[in-house]
């Protein structure tokens, strides 16, 4: 994949989302957690979507979750992904509650709903580390 074109797809790092990116750089998935009700949320937001409290902290989470849904993308939607088609877009429900859209590394051909997955951290994207997932119990080759 062309790193330069991939870079254009990455969200801007802002003061609000920097703890997330700093966590990934340290191989840790960090999410905002509401001080009032304990709800984890992703992506970052100023207030809790559950109770509207503006008080929160960043906490490391397990990185474990389950595959909720997925699609194998054959169409050329982003030129940055031209060389890697078809690629897998995975919708993962984290054990802590929030859902994230990512991909699976070393994805098996046959996928099933609720497949247990865990976070893996892939560095080297414009000096950033990217969150991906692997099937639990299956070590990626990277
Ligand atoms: Zn809350």
Boltz pocket constraint, residues with backbone or C-beta under 6 A from the ligand:
constraints:
  - pocket:
      binder: B
      contacts: [[A, 34], [A, 35], [A, 36], [A, 37], [A, 38], [A, 39], [A, 48], [A, 49], [A, 50], [A, 51], [A, 52], [A, 53]]
      max_distance: 6.0
